[in-house]
Amino acid sequence: MQTILVLTSTYPRWKNDVEPAFVSQLCKQLARVYQPVVLAPHYPGASRHEYIDGIEIYRFRYFLPFAEHLAYDGGILTNLGKNPLKLLLVPFFLVSQSYWILRLCSSRSIRLIHAHWLIPQGLLAVLVRKLRCKQIKVLCTSHGGDLYSMKSGLMNGLKAYVLRNADHVTVVSTAMHRHLRDTSRLPGNISVQPMGVDLTGTFRPGERSAMATDLLFVGRLVEKKGVATLVESLALLKEEFPGLKLTCVGDGPERHVIEQRARELQVSNMISFRGAVPNHEIPGFYQVTRIAVVPSLVASSGDQEGLGLVAVEALGCGCAVIVSDLPALQDVVKDNYNGLVFRAGDPSDLADNLRRLLLDEALYDRLTAAARQSVTGKFDWQTVGDGYIDTVRRCLAVA
């Protein structure tokens, strides 16, 4: 088996972690043909070297354990935004990750580096390849935050450098591809390859309860997720639907702000904040929910969704979904076909769409009938894995 080095700043730190698992799920797909070796940042309490689900993982140390909180818990950009002093950790992070890339490329028969995110993993991959490992191919995957944020002249220049020098770059939505086409001279080495969802064994329909007004939000409580818009829409509906309940699954730095806003609008009794839950528990929430809401918007930093896999998860479980008109979500939800679409950041328009779906049972039935079959052919991990395996194969075939 040919060995692939996977670089990432987000990876489950232990079994049943609450961190996003899409990189680990993709590694399991690649393992059908290749041998992935993962290099991820260390985190207090995590093992330095272990196997999880058959995937070998190295976690590099970049400072004393008490300070290794630059990655995870929302990601590097989120953590820097919360505490700018963490910028002091960035040089140590970059040097340590570079050292470990070189070490693994020297000690293992690495044929290709798959770097998740343009900055820093993609940049370090192309630099290491140019300096020491010219025979190794580089595949880089951009997930959205790395493309839409970090918009200074320096950062844009570094991202352009990665795009030009990687053997191939994948973006997870047509909206991201369109953004690159509109804002830069688009190299010919870029394709759209989404992340996936286990629609076969995990995200499947369950038994719906009789509570037709239950709503669900799943995601990090950060600005770009738009939870404040959802809370404000509840205030517009509370008189008409006094029994309306929202379950909010996830945690993040905006939680106290959202809870305070809920108290101001007198809708706290309508919301249940469940906090972060292990990934394996999330399908259970979708399976007993009638309407899942994805109110994402463009954050003040410019950050926004790259794709919006929570909408795929909800559709896979047979939920009715209401999503914002953010471009990335257009790959998943078509208005009035498998969901409803509202204007991002507009609580009145969201409330109108919620009201429409709550009152129109025929519409609800039509949307849920189309929900699952609208995503299974494109977003199931088997299909997504086949696409990435083919992309790796083509990268390795290039002389």
N, C-alpha and C positions, 0 to 999 in steps of 0.2 A: 504493500500500500504506500502511495506517495503521501508525504507528511506536509500538512498545512499549518502554519503558525497563525493563530487568530489573536489579533490585538483588540482589546476592548477596555473601556473604563467602567462598564456596567456588566456584572455577571453575578449569578447567585453566589452568595458567600458561604452558604451551607444549605443543607436539605431544608425544604419548606421555607425558604427565604421569601421576603416580601418584595425584593428587588425584581424589576422586569426580567423575564426569562427568554426574550426573543433571540438573543445571541446564543444561549445554550441550546434552545430548540433547533436553531439553524445548524449548530455544530452536530447535533444528533443526526440531522439529515445528511450533512456532508460525510458523516462517518459511514454511510452506506457504501461509499466508494473510496474515500480518502481517510487519512488519520489526522484529525485535528488536535493540535496542542494549543491550549489557551494561555495567554499571558494577560493578567488583569491586576489592578492595584490591590495591595493588601488592605485589610480592614481589621481592627482589633477583634480578636476572637476567632478569626478565620484561619484556616490552615494555610501554610506556605506552599505546600505541594500535596495534591490529592487527586483522586479520581471521583467524579460524580457522574452517575449514569454512563459509565464507561469512557468519559472524556477526561483526558489528563489536563490538569490545571496548575499553573504556576502563578503565585501572587507575589509581586515584587514589593519589597519594603522601600519606602522613600523618606521616612523620618522615624522618630521615636514613636512607639505605638500610640501614645495618648493623643498625638496630633494627626494621625493618619485618617483624616476625615475630609479630604479634598474631594474624593469621588464618593459615589453611592448617595443614598438619602436625597434623591432628587437630581443628582448629577453635578458635574464640576461647575457649570455656569451658575446653577442655582446656589450652590454653596459659596461661590465667590460673591454673589450678590448679597447673601445674608451676612457674610463676614469678609470684608475686603482684606483683612490681615492674612487670610489664607493665600493671598497672592504670593506671600513669602515661601509657600510650599511648592509653587509651580516649578521653579528651577530644579529643585531636588527630584520632583516627580519626573520631569523630562529626562534628566540625566540618568536616573535609575531605570526608567523604562527603556531608554536607548541602550544602556549597558546590558540589560536582560535580552533585548532583541538580538544584539550582537552575540551574546553568550549562547543563546539557543540556536541561532543560525550557524554558529561555529561547531557546536557539539551535536546537533541533530541534522539529519539530511532533509532540510527544509527546501521544498520546491517552490512554494508560494506563500506570501504573507497576505492574509485577509484582514485589512484594517477597518474597524468600525469607527466611523466619524472622521471627517477630513482633518480636523484639528483636535487633539494632537497626534492621534495614532497614524492617520494617513501621512502626515508630514514626516513623522519619524521613520515610517516605513520606506518612503522614497529616498530620504536622506541616507539611511543605513544602506539601502541597496546601491546608491550611487557611490558611497564611500568604500564599502567593504564587500558587498555581496551582489555583484553585478549579474550573476546568473539567476538570481531569485526573481520571480515575477511578483508584482504587487497588484492586488485587487482591493479597491477601497469602496466602502458602502457609506453613503451619507443618509442620516436618518431625519434631518430636518432642522433641529436646533443649531447644528453646526453650520448649516447653509444660510439660514435666515438671520441669525444673530451674529455677533462679532463682525461688525460692518465697518471697522476702521480701515483706512487705506492699507495699513500693514497686514491686517487680518485678511482682507480681500486679496491682497497680493499673494499671501501664503496659500490661501485656498486655490487660487488660480494655478499656482505652482504644482500643487498636488494633482489637480485635474489634468494638467498637461503631462505630468511625469508618471502617473500610475499607468499600468498596462490596461486596466479597465476600471471604470467607476460605475457603480450602480446607485440609483436613487430610488426611494421607496414609493414614489407616486408620480403620475404624469404632471401634477402641479409643480413639483420640484424640477422636473425636466424642463417644463415651460419657463420657470423662473430663470434657470441657467441660460436657456436660449434667448430670453429677453434682456438679460443683464450682462452677458459676456459673449465672447466669441466661443461658441460651443465646440469643444473637441469632438472628434468622431468616436471616442472610446467610452461613451456614456450610454447606459440603457436603464430602463425602468424595471426594477425587480422588487416587488413588495416583500415585507416580512409576512409571516403566516400565523395561522391559528390552528390548533388541533380541533378541527371540526368533525373528525371521525369518532374520536373516543372521549373527548372532554367537553367541548362546547356544543352540547346537543339539547334539544327541547326537553323540558321536564313537565311536571303537572302544574298548570297554572292555578292559583288560588282564585276564589270568587271575588277578591277585592280588585275591582276594575280600575281603581284610581291609584294604585301603587306606582310610584315612579322610582327610578334608580339612576344614580350617577356613580361611575367608577373612574378613578384617576387620581393623580396627584393634585393636591390643593395648592395650585400655583396660578398665577395670573392668566396664563394662556389657556387654561382649561375652562375659564368662563363661568365658574360656579356662582359668582356674584350675580350674573345675569339670571341664572336659574332661580336663585333665592328671591330676586326682585319680581320675577314672574309669578312666584307663589303668592306674593302679596297682592297681586292683581286678581288672583283666583280664589282667595281664601273665603270670601263671602259666598261665592257661587258654589264652591266645593269644600265645605268645612271639614270633610273627612279625608281630604287629600293628604297623602303621606309620601315623603321623599326619604329614601335610604341613600346615604352618602358614604361610599366605600373608598377609603384612601385618606392619606394624611399629607401634611406639607406646611410650608411656612405661612401660607395664607389662611390657615384654619381659624386662628383667633379673629382675624379680620372678618371672615365670613360669618362666624358665630355672632360677632358683635352686630353685623348688619342684619342678621336674622332677628336678633332681639329688638333692634330699632324698628324693624318692619312688623314686629309682633307675629312672626311665623316660626319661632323656635319650636313650638309644639308640633309643627308639621314636619320637622326634620329629625332624622336619627343619624348622628355621626358615628360610624362604626370604626373609624380609623383604618390603618393599614392591616390587611389580612394576607395570609399566605396565598400564593398563586393557586394552589389546588382547591381553595375554598371559593374562589370567585365565581366559577360556573353556577354554584348553588344559588347565588343571588340573582343571576339572570333567569334561572329556571323557575323562580317563583314571582317574577316581576312581569307586569304587563307592558310597561312603557319605559324604555331606556332613553336617557337624554344625554346628548353629547354637545354641550354649549360652547365649544372651543372658539377662541378669537385670537387676533394678533396682539401680543403683549406689547407694552410700551417700549421694550427693548428690540422689538421686531421679531422676536421668537414666536413660532407657531408650529402647529402639528405638521409632521412630515407625511403622515398617512391617517392615523386614527383607528388603530386596531380594536379599540373598545367597541366601535360600531360593528366591526366584523364579528366580534365575540357575541354581541347582543343579537345580531341577526342569526348567527349560527344556533343560538338557543331559542329562536322563534319569537323574540320580543318584537313589538312595534318600536320603532326608533324615531326620534326627532333629533336632527343634527343642525348645526349652523351651516351657513353657506361658505365656509372656509374652503378654498380651492382643493386642498388635499382630500377632503371628505367626499368630493365628487367622484372619486374612484370607487367609493363604497356604496353611497346612497344616491338614488335617483328619486327626485321629488315625485310623490304620488304613485310611485311604483313599488319600492320596498321600504319607504319611509317618508317623512315630511321634513322640509328644509325651511329654516327661518333665518332672518338676517342676523349675522353675528353681532353680539353686543346689544341687541334690541329686546329687552324684556317684554315689551308689549306684543311684539310679533311672536315671540316664543309662547306667551300666554295664549294668544289666539290659536296657535297650532295645537297646544295642549288641550284647549277647550274643544277644538274641532275633533280631536281624536278621542277625547273622553266621552263625547256625546254621540258620535257617529259609529255605531257598532259595525255597520256594513264596511265602512272605511277601515276600521281596525282589522276586521277579518280579511279584507283584501290585502292589506299590507303584510300581515303576518303570514298569509298564505305564500307570498312571494319572498319572504325574508330569507329563509335558509337556502333555498335553491339559488338565490341571487349571488351567494358568496362561495359556495362549495367548490365550484369549478375553477376559481381563481386564487383563493386565499388559503385553502387547506395546505398544511405543511408538506404533504406528499408532492403536490403540484409545485409549491414554492421551492422545495428542496431540489426537485428535478431541474428547475430553472437555474439555480445556483450551481448545481453540479455541472450543468452544461457550460455555464459561464467560466467556471474554474478550468474545465477541460479545454476550452478555447484559449484561455490565457496561457496554459501550459504548452499548447501546441504552437504558439507563436515563437518563431526563432529569435 
